[in-house]
């Protein structure tokens, strides 16, 4: 069964989200099925047009585009958080699929990791 990596931290100013993404890429590189779920403040990772250079950090959109290269095909985004942060699906990176964060979703995965 796949691993669900939950990223619920803002894209800049907190390293736990980046560490979760690195862990997902590492698992996927070793042929472990991984899905990413952006929840809470983590939905802001999916806003297009970000530029991390002002903070001397890598731009996240480019990193997320690498997910497909590593074999991560499922990028999920919490529907409730989209509403809370006043985002629509059309404003997100194209691969993001809105979902309801509930027990049914979590049951699809063998492990759920949240840093």
N, CA, C and O atoms as a GROMACS GRO file, in nm:
protein
  460
    1UNK      N    1   0.084  -0.119   0.000
    1UNK     CA    2   0.000   0.000   0.000
    1UNK      C    3   0.088   0.125   0.000
    1UNK      O    4   0.203   0.122   0.043
    2UNK      N    5   0.032   0.230  -0.047
    2UNK     CA    6   0.106   0.356  -0.062
    2UNK      C    7   0.122   0.429   0.071
    2UNK      O    8   0.048   0.406   0.168
    3UNK      N    9   0.219   0.517   0.072
    3UNK     CA   10   0.243   0.607   0.184
    3UNK      C   11   0.180   0.742   0.150
    3UNK      O   12   0.197   0.792   0.038
    4UNK      N   13   0.107   0.799   0.243
    4UNK     CA   14   0.053   0.934   0.226
    4UNK      C   15   0.139   1.029   0.307
    4UNK      O   16   0.148   1.019   0.429
    5UNK      N   17   0.203   1.121   0.238
    5UNK     CA   18   0.286   1.222   0.303
    5UNK      C   19   0.202   1.349   0.315
    5UNK      O   20   0.163   1.407   0.214
    6UNK      N   21   0.176   1.392   0.438
    6UNK     CA   22   0.093   1.510   0.462
    6UNK      C   23   0.184   1.630   0.486
    6UNK      O   24   0.270   1.628   0.573
    7UNK      N   25   0.162   1.734   0.407
    7UNK     CA   26   0.235   1.860   0.424
    7UNK      C   27   0.133   1.964   0.466
    7UNK      O   28   0.049   2.007   0.387
    8UNK      N   29   0.142   2.004   0.592
    8UNK     CA   30   0.045   2.101   0.646
    8UNK      C   31   0.112   2.227   0.698
    8UNK      O   32   0.053   2.302   0.777
    9UNK      N   33   0.232   2.250   0.656
    9UNK     CA   34   0.309   2.368   0.696
    9UNK      C   35   0.314   2.468   0.582
    9UNK      O   36   0.306   2.429   0.466
   10UNK      N   37   0.329   2.597   0.612
   10UNK     CA   38   0.341   2.696   0.505
   10UNK      C   39   0.466   2.669   0.423
   10UNK      O   40   0.561   2.608   0.472
   11UNK      N   41   0.467   2.714   0.299
   11UNK     CA   42   0.578   2.681   0.210
   11UNK      C   43   0.711   2.746   0.248
   11UNK      O   44   0.817   2.691   0.217
   12UNK      N   45   0.708   2.857   0.313
   12UNK     CA   46   0.832   2.926   0.348
   12UNK      C   47   0.831   2.955   0.498
   12UNK      O   48   0.726   2.981   0.557
   13UNK      N   49   0.949   2.951   0.559
   13UNK     CA   50   0.962   2.984   0.700
   13UNK      C   51   0.958   2.864   0.792
   13UNK      O   52   0.980   2.880   0.913
   14UNK      N   53   0.932   2.745   0.741
   14UNK     CA   54   0.927   2.624   0.822
   14UNK      C   55   0.984   2.511   0.738
   14UNK      O   56   0.936   2.487   0.627
   15UNK      N   57   1.084   2.442   0.787
   15UNK     CA   58   1.154   2.340   0.709
   15UNK      C   59   1.086   2.204   0.710
   15UNK      O   60   1.122   2.117   0.631
   16UNK      N   61   0.988   2.183   0.798
   16UNK     CA   62   0.926   2.051   0.806
   16UNK      C   63   0.856   2.011   0.676
   16UNK      O   64   0.858   1.893   0.639
   17UNK      N   65   0.796   2.105   0.607
   17UNK     CA   66   0.732   2.073   0.479
   17UNK      C   67   0.833   2.029   0.376
   17UNK      O   68   0.810   1.934   0.301
   18UNK      N   69   0.946   2.098   0.371
   18UNK     CA   70   1.052   2.060   0.276
   18UNK      C   71   1.110   1.923   0.311
   18UNK      O   72   1.141   1.843   0.222
   19UNK      N   73   1.123   1.896   0.440
   19UNK     CA   74   1.173   1.766   0.482
   19UNK      C   75   1.074   1.656   0.444
   19UNK      O   76   1.115   1.547   0.403
   20UNK      N   77   0.945   1.683   0.457
   20UNK     CA   78   0.844   1.585   0.417
   20UNK      C   79   0.850   1.560   0.267
   20UNK      O   80   0.838   1.445   0.222
   21UNK      N   81   0.869   1.665   0.188
   21UNK     CA   82   0.880   1.649   0.044
   21UNK      C   83   1.005   1.568   0.008
   21UNK      O   84   1.000   1.480  -0.078
   22UNK      N   85   1.117   1.596   0.074
   22UNK     CA   86   1.239   1.519   0.050
   22UNK      C   87   1.219   1.372   0.084
   22UNK      O   88   1.266   1.284   0.013
   23UNK      N   89   1.148   1.346   0.194
   23UNK     CA   90   1.122   1.208   0.234
   23UNK      C   91   1.035   1.139   0.129
   23UNK      O   92   1.058   1.023   0.095
   24UNK      N   93   0.936   1.210   0.078
   24UNK     CA   94   0.850   1.152  -0.026
   24UNK      C   95   0.930   1.120  -0.151
   24UNK      O   96   0.913   1.013  -0.210
   25UNK      N   97   1.018   1.210  -0.192
   25UNK     CA   98   1.102   1.186  -0.309
   25UNK      C   99   1.194   1.067  -0.285
   25UNK      O  100   1.216   0.986  -0.376
   26UNK      N  101   1.249   1.055  -0.166
   26UNK     CA  102   1.337   0.943  -0.134
   26UNK      C  103   1.262   0.810  -0.141
   26UNK      O  104   1.312   0.713  -0.198
   27UNK      N  105   1.143   0.805  -0.083
   27UNK     CA  106   1.063   0.683  -0.088
   27UNK      C  107   1.030   0.647  -0.233
   27UNK      O  108   1.043   0.531  -0.273
   28UNK      N  109   0.987   0.745  -0.308
   28UNK     CA  110   0.949   0.721  -0.448
   28UNK      C  111   1.069   0.677  -0.531
   28UNK      O  112   1.054   0.594  -0.621
   29UNK      N  113   1.187   0.730  -0.502
   29UNK     CA  114   1.308   0.692  -0.576
   29UNK      C  115   1.340   0.544  -0.556
   29UNK      O  116   1.406   0.483  -0.641
   30UNK      N  117   1.295   0.487  -0.445
   30UNK     CA  118   1.315   0.345  -0.418
   30UNK      C  119   1.189   0.264  -0.446
   30UNK      O  120   1.164   0.160  -0.384
   31UNK      N  121   1.109   0.314  -0.540
   31UNK     CA  122   0.989   0.245  -0.590
   31UNK      C  123   0.883   0.220  -0.485
   31UNK      O  124   0.805   0.125  -0.496
   32UNK      N  125   0.877   0.304  -0.384
   32UNK     CA  126   0.769   0.298  -0.287
   32UNK      C  127   0.657   0.390  -0.335
   32UNK      O  128   0.683   0.506  -0.365
   33UNK      N  129   0.535   0.342  -0.343
   33UNK     CA  130   0.425   0.429  -0.387
   33UNK      C  131   0.397   0.537  -0.283
   33UNK      O  132   0.379   0.508  -0.164
   34UNK      N  133   0.395   0.661  -0.328
   34UNK     CA  134   0.378   0.776  -0.239
   34UNK      C  135   0.276   0.871  -0.300
   34UNK      O  136   0.275   0.893  -0.421
   35UNK      N  137   0.192   0.927  -0.214
   35UNK     CA  138   0.102   1.035  -0.253
   35UNK      C  139   0.130   1.152  -0.160
   35UNK      O  140   0.167   1.133  -0.044
   36UNK      N  141   0.112   1.272  -0.212
   36UNK     CA  142   0.129   1.393  -0.132
   36UNK      C  143  -0.008   1.452  -0.103
   36UNK      O  144  -0.093   1.460  -0.192
   37UNK      N  145  -0.030   1.493   0.022
   37UNK     CA  146  -0.152   1.564   0.060
   37UNK      C  147  -0.113   1.697   0.120
   37UNK      O  148  -0.044   1.702   0.222
   38UNK      N  149  -0.158   1.804   0.058
   38UNK     CA  150  -0.134   1.939   0.110
   38UNK      C  151  -0.259   1.980   0.186
   38UNK      O  152  -0.367   1.993   0.128
   39UNK      N  153  -0.242   2.002   0.316
   39UNK     CA  154  -0.354   2.033   0.403
   39UNK      C  155  -0.322   2.159   0.484
   39UNK      O  156  -0.206   2.199   0.492
   40UNK      N  157  -0.424   2.220   0.542
   40UNK     CA  158  -0.402   2.340   0.623
   40UNK      C  159  -0.323   2.443   0.545
   40UNK      O  160  -0.349   2.467   0.427
   41UNK      N  161  -0.227   2.505   0.612
   41UNK     CA  162  -0.144   2.608   0.549
   41UNK      C  163  -0.060   2.551   0.435
   41UNK      O  164  -0.005   2.626   0.354
   42UNK      N  165  -0.048   2.419   0.429
   42UNK     CA  166   0.027   2.354   0.322
   42UNK      C  167  -0.031   2.375   0.184
   42UNK      O  168   0.039   2.357   0.085
   43UNK      N  169  -0.159   2.412   0.174
   43UNK     CA  170  -0.218   2.434   0.041
   43UNK      C  171  -0.147   2.549  -0.031
   43UNK      O  172  -0.151   2.557  -0.154
   44UNK      N  173  -0.082   2.635   0.044
   44UNK     CA  174  -0.012   2.748  -0.017
   44UNK      C  175   0.110   2.704  -0.097
   44UNK      O  176   0.163   2.783  -0.175
   45UNK      N  177   0.156   2.581  -0.079
   45UNK     CA  178   0.264   2.527  -0.161
   45UNK      C  179   0.222   2.522  -0.308
   45UNK      O  180   0.306   2.530  -0.397
   46UNK      N  181   0.094   2.508  -0.332
   46UNK     CA  182   0.043   2.484  -0.466
   46UNK      C  183   0.006   2.610  -0.543
   46UNK      O  184  -0.044   2.603  -0.655
   47UNK      N  185   0.031   2.725  -0.483
   47UNK     CA  186   0.006   2.851  -0.555
   47UNK      C  187   0.112   2.867  -0.663
   47UNK      O  188   0.231   2.859  -0.634
   48UNK      N  189   0.070   2.890  -0.787
   48UNK     CA  190   0.169   2.909  -0.894
   48UNK      C  191   0.235   3.047  -0.884
   48UNK      O  192   0.183   3.138  -0.819
   49UNK      N  193   0.348   3.060  -0.948
   49UNK     CA  194   0.415   3.190  -0.957
   49UNK      C  195   0.494   3.230  -0.835
   49UNK      O  196   0.530   3.347  -0.822
   50UNK      N  197   0.522   3.137  -0.744
   50UNK     CA  198   0.600   3.171  -0.626
   50UNK      C  199   0.746   3.193  -0.663
   50UNK      O  200   0.796   3.136  -0.760
   51UNK      N  201   0.812   3.276  -0.586
   51UNK     CA  202   0.954   3.301  -0.608
   51UNK      C  203   1.023   3.305  -0.472
   51UNK      O  204   1.010   3.403  -0.398
   52UNK      N  205   1.095   3.200  -0.440
   52UNK     CA  206   1.162   3.190  -0.311
   52UNK      C  207   1.293   3.265  -0.303
   52UNK      O  208   1.354   3.271  -0.197
   53UNK      N  209   1.338   3.324  -0.414
   53UNK     CA  210   1.469   3.388  -0.414
   53UNK      C  211   1.476   3.507  -0.318
   53UNK      O  212   1.583   3.538  -0.266
   54UNK      N  213   1.364   3.574  -0.294
   54UNK     CA  214   1.365   3.686  -0.201
   54UNK      C  215   1.399   3.641  -0.059
   54UNK      O  216   1.447   3.719   0.022
   55UNK      N  217   1.373   3.514  -0.031
   55UNK     CA  218   1.404   3.456   0.100
   55UNK      C  219   1.528   3.368   0.095
   55UNK      O  220   1.558   3.297   0.190
   56UNK      N  221   1.599   3.374  -0.017
   56UNK     CA  222   1.718   3.291  -0.040
   56UNK      C  223   1.683   3.143  -0.029
   56UNK      O  224   1.760   3.064   0.026
   57UNK      N  225   1.566   3.105  -0.082
   57UNK     CA  226   1.522   2.966  -0.083
   57UNK      C  227   1.483   2.926  -0.224
   57UNK      O  228   1.453   3.011  -0.308
   58UNK      N  229   1.484   2.797  -0.249
   58UNK     CA  230   1.443   2.746  -0.379
   58UNK      C  231   1.293   2.769  -0.398
   58UNK      O  232   1.216   2.765  -0.302
   59UNK      N  233   1.255   2.792  -0.521
   59UNK     CA  234   1.115   2.808  -0.553
   59UNK      C  235   1.046   2.672  -0.551
   59UNK      O  236   1.093   2.578  -0.615
   60UNK      N  237   0.937   2.663  -0.479
   60UNK     CA  238   0.874   2.534  -0.454
   60UNK      C  239   0.805   2.475  -0.576
   60UNK      O  240   0.801   2.353  -0.592
   61UNK      N  241   0.752   2.558  -0.662
   61UNK     CA  242   0.684   2.507  -0.780
   61UNK      C  243   0.773   2.417  -0.863
   61UNK      O  244   0.728   2.315  -0.916
   62UNK      N  245   0.898   2.454  -0.874
   62UNK     CA  246   0.993   2.372  -0.950
   62UNK      C  247   1.016   2.238  -0.881
   62UNK      O  248   1.027   2.134  -0.947
   63UNK      N  249   1.023   2.240  -0.750
   63UNK     CA  250   1.042   2.115  -0.677
   63UNK      C  251   0.920   2.025  -0.694
   63UNK      O  252   0.935   1.904  -0.712
   64UNK      N  253   0.801   2.082  -0.687
   64UNK     CA  254   0.681   2.001  -0.701
   64UNK      C  255   0.666   1.943  -0.841
   64UNK      O  256   0.610   1.835  -0.858
   65UNK      N  257   0.716   2.013  -0.941
   65UNK     CA  258   0.711   1.960  -1.076
   65UNK      C  259   0.797   1.834  -1.089
   65UNK      O  260   0.776   1.753  -1.180
   66UNK      N  261   0.893   1.817  -1.001
   66UNK     CA  262   0.978   1.699  -1.003
   66UNK      C  263   0.907   1.575  -0.949
   66UNK      O  264   0.956   1.464  -0.965
   67UNK      N  265   0.794   1.593  -0.886
   67UNK     CA  266   0.722   1.479  -0.828
   67UNK      C  267   0.695   1.371  -0.932
   67UNK      O  268   0.713   1.252  -0.905
   68UNK      N  269   0.652   1.411  -1.049
   68UNK     CA  270   0.624   1.313  -1.154
   68UNK      C  271   0.749   1.238  -1.197
   68UNK      O  272   0.742   1.119  -1.230
   69UNK      N  273   0.862   1.305  -1.198
   69UNK     CA  274   0.989   1.241  -1.235
   69UNK      C  275   1.022   1.129  -1.136
   69UNK      O  276   1.075   1.025  -1.175
   70UNK      N  277   0.992   1.152  -1.009
   70UNK     CA  278   1.019   1.052  -0.906
   70UNK      C  279   0.912   0.943  -0.901
   70UNK      O  280   0.929   0.843  -0.832
   71UNK      N  281   0.804   0.963  -0.973
   71UNK     CA  282   0.697   0.863  -0.974
   71UNK      C  283   0.582   0.895  -0.881
   71UNK      O  284   0.496   0.810  -0.858
   72UNK      N  285   0.579   1.015  -0.827
   72UNK     CA  286   0.467   1.057  -0.742
   72UNK      C  287   0.360   1.114  -0.834
   72UNK      O  288   0.373   1.225  -0.886
   73UNK      N  289   0.255   1.037  -0.852
   73UNK     CA  290   0.152   1.077  -0.946
   73UNK      C  291   0.030   1.136  -0.879
   73UNK      O  292  -0.053   1.200  -0.945
   74UNK      N  293   0.017   1.117  -0.750
   74UNK     CA  294  -0.102   1.163  -0.680
   74UNK      C  295  -0.067   1.281  -0.589
   74UNK      O  296   0.002   1.265  -0.488
   75UNK      N  297  -0.115   1.399  -0.626
   75UNK     CA  298  -0.097   1.519  -0.545
   75UNK      C  299  -0.236   1.565  -0.505
   75UNK      O  300  -0.315   1.610  -0.588
   76UNK      N  301  -0.264   1.553  -0.378
   76UNK     CA  302  -0.396   1.583  -0.324
   76UNK      C  303  -0.392   1.714  -0.246
   76UNK      O  304  -0.289   1.752  -0.192
   77UNK      N  305  -0.506   1.780  -0.241
   77UNK     CA  306  -0.516   1.905  -0.166
   77UNK      C  307  -0.648   1.903  -0.088
   77UNK      O  308  -0.753   1.870  -0.142
   78UNK      N  309  -0.638   1.940   0.039
   78UNK     CA  310  -0.755   1.938   0.126
   78UNK      C  311  -0.856   2.045   0.082
   78UNK      O  312  -0.825   2.164   0.078
   79UNK      N  313  -0.975   2.001   0.048
   79UNK     CA  314  -1.080   2.090  -0.001
   79UNK      C  315  -1.115   2.199   0.102
   79UNK      O  316  -1.133   2.315   0.064
   80UNK      N  317  -1.125   2.163   0.228
   80UNK     CA  318  -1.161   2.260   0.333
   80UNK      C  319  -1.054   2.369   0.345
   80UNK      O  320  -1.087   2.486   0.365
   81UNK      N  321  -0.927   2.332   0.333
   81UNK     CA  322  -0.818   2.430   0.341
   81UNK      C  323  -0.821   2.524   0.221
   81UNK      O  324  -0.788   2.642   0.234
   82UNK      N  325  -0.860   2.474   0.106
   82UNK     CA  326  -0.873   2.562  -0.011
   82UNK      C  327  -0.972   2.673   0.020
   82UNK      O  328  -0.947   2.790  -0.010
   83UNK      N  329  -1.083   2.636   0.080
   83UNK     CA  330  -1.184   2.735   0.116
   83UNK      C  331  -1.130   2.832   0.221
   83UNK      O  332  -1.151   2.953   0.210
   84UNK      N  333  -1.063   2.779   0.321
   84UNK     CA  334  -1.010   2.862   0.430
   84UNK      C  335  -0.909   2.965   0.378
   84UNK      O  336  -0.903   3.077   0.429
   85UNK      N  337  -0.830   2.928   0.278
   85UNK     CA  338  -0.728   3.018   0.222
   85UNK      C  339  -0.776   3.087   0.094
   85UNK      O  340  -0.696   3.146   0.021
   86UNK      N  341  -0.906   3.078   0.068
   86UNK     CA  342  -0.969   3.148  -0.044
   86UNK      C  343  -0.903   3.114  -0.177
   86UNK      O  344  -0.871   3.203  -0.256
   87UNK      N  345  -0.882   2.984  -0.200
   87UNK     CA  346  -0.823   2.936  -0.325
   87UNK      C  347  -0.924   2.850  -0.399
   87UNK      O  348  -1.009   2.785  -0.338
   88UNK      N  349  -0.914   2.851  -0.529
   88UNK     CA  350  -0.995   2.760  -0.610
   88UNK      C  351  -0.900   2.664  -0.680
   88UNK      O  352  -0.780   2.690  -0.688
   89UNK      N  353  -0.954   2.555  -0.730
   89UNK     CA  354  -0.870   2.457  -0.798
   89UNK      C  355  -0.799   2.519  -0.918
   89UNK      O  356  -0.686   2.482  -0.949
   90UNK      N  357  -0.864   2.614  -0.984
   90UNK     CA  358  -0.804   2.678  -1.100
   90UNK      C  359  -0.683   2.763  -1.067
   90UNK      O  360  -0.605   2.798  -1.156
   91UNK      N  361  -0.666   2.798  -0.939
   91UNK     CA  362  -0.553   2.880  -0.897
   91UNK      C  363  -0.432   2.796  -0.855
   91UNK      O  364  -0.328   2.851  -0.820
   92UNK      N  365  -0.445   2.666  -0.858
   92UNK     CA  366  -0.340   2.577  -0.810
   92UNK      C  367  -0.258   2.521  -0.925
   92UNK      O  368  -0.296   2.531  -1.041
   93UNK      N  369  -0.145   2.464  -0.890
   93UNK     CA  370  -0.069   2.389  -0.989
   93UNK      C  371  -0.161   2.282  -1.047
   93UNK      O  372  -0.242   2.225  -0.973
   94UNK      N  373  -0.151   2.253  -1.175
   94UNK     CA  374  -0.250   2.169  -1.242
   94UNK      C  375  -0.267   2.028  -1.188
   94UNK      O  376  -0.376   1.972  -1.200
   95UNK      N  377  -0.166   1.968  -1.130
   95UNK     CA  378  -0.175   1.828  -1.088
   95UNK      C  379  -0.255   1.807  -0.959
   95UNK      O  380  -0.284   1.693  -0.924
   96UNK      N  381  -0.291   1.913  -0.889
   96UNK     CA  382  -0.355   1.901  -0.758
   96UNK      C  383  -0.501   1.858  -0.770
   96UNK      O  384  -0.578   1.914  -0.847
   97UNK      N  385  -0.537   1.757  -0.692
   97UNK     CA  386  -0.674   1.706  -0.690
   97UNK      C  387  -0.738   1.733  -0.554
   97UNK      O  388  -0.690   1.680  -0.454
   98UNK      N  389  -0.843   1.814  -0.547
   98UNK     CA  390  -0.909   1.842  -0.419
   98UNK      C  391  -0.976   1.716  -0.363
   98UNK      O  392  -1.041   1.640  -0.435
   99UNK      N  393  -0.958   1.696  -0.232
   99UNK     CA  394  -1.018   1.582  -0.163
   99UNK      C  395  -1.066   1.626  -0.026
   99UNK      O  396  -1.024   1.729   0.027
  100UNK      N  397  -1.156   1.546   0.029
  100UNK     CA  398  -1.199   1.567   0.167
  100UNK      C  399  -1.106   1.486   0.257
  100UNK      O  400  -1.085   1.367   0.234
  101UNK      N  401  -1.051   1.551   0.357
  101UNK     CA  402  -0.963   1.483   0.452
  101UNK      C  403  -1.050   1.414   0.556
  101UNK      O  404  -1.106   1.478   0.645
  102UNK      N  405  -1.061   1.282   0.542
  102UNK     CA  406  -1.146   1.206   0.633
  102UNK      C  407  -1.089   1.064   0.646
  102UNK      O  408  -0.989   1.030   0.583
  103UNK      N  409  -1.154   0.984   0.729
  103UNK     CA  410  -1.106   0.847   0.755
  103UNK      C  411  -1.107   0.763   0.628
  103UNK      O  412  -1.021   0.677   0.611
  104UNK      N  413  -1.203   0.785   0.540
  104UNK     CA  414  -1.210   0.709   0.415
  104UNK      C  415  -1.086   0.733   0.330
  104UNK      O  416  -1.029   0.639   0.274
  105UNK      N  417  -1.043   0.859   0.320
  105UNK     CA  418  -0.922   0.891   0.244
  105UNK      C  419  -0.800   0.826   0.309
  105UNK      O  420  -0.720   0.762   0.240
  106UNK      N  421  -0.785   0.842   0.438
  106UNK     CA  422  -0.668   0.790   0.508
  106UNK      C  423  -0.660   0.638   0.500
  106UNK      O  424  -0.551   0.581   0.501
  107UNK      N  425  -0.776   0.571   0.494
  107UNK     CA  426  -0.779   0.425   0.489
  107UNK      C  427  -0.722   0.370   0.358
  107UNK      O  428  -0.687   0.253   0.350
  108UNK      N  429  -0.711   0.454   0.256
  108UNK     CA  430  -0.653   0.411   0.127
  108UNK      C  431  -0.504   0.388   0.135
  108UNK      O  432  -0.445   0.330   0.043
  109UNK      N  433  -0.439   0.433   0.243
  109UNK     CA  434  -0.294   0.431   0.251
  109UNK      C  435  -0.248   0.340   0.364
  109UNK      O  436  -0.311   0.332   0.470
  110UNK      N  437  -0.136   0.272   0.340
  110UNK     CA  438  -0.079   0.184   0.442
  110UNK      C  439  -0.015   0.260   0.555
  110UNK      O  440  -0.015   0.214   0.670
  111UNK      N  441   0.040   0.377   0.524
  111UNK     CA  442   0.104   0.462   0.625
  111UNK      C  443   0.072   0.607   0.594
  111UNK      O  444   0.063   0.647   0.478
  112UNK      N  445   0.056   0.684   0.700
  112UNK     CA  446   0.034   0.828   0.688
  112UNK      C  447   0.146   0.895   0.767
  112UNK      O  448   0.162   0.869   0.886
  113UNK      N  449   0.223   0.981   0.701
  113UNK     CA  450   0.336   1.049   0.765
  113UNK      C  451   0.310   1.198   0.764
  113UNK      O  452   0.280   1.257   0.660
  114UNK      N  453   0.322   1.258   0.881
  114UNK     CA  454   0.306   1.402   0.896
  114UNK      C  455   0.418   1.450   0.988
  114UNK      O  456   0.424   1.411   1.104
  115UNK      N  457   0.504   1.536   0.936
  115UNK     CA  458   0.614   1.587   1.019
  115UNK      C  459   0.574   1.715   1.088
  115UNK      O  460   0.654   1.773   1.162
   0.00000   0.00000   0.00000
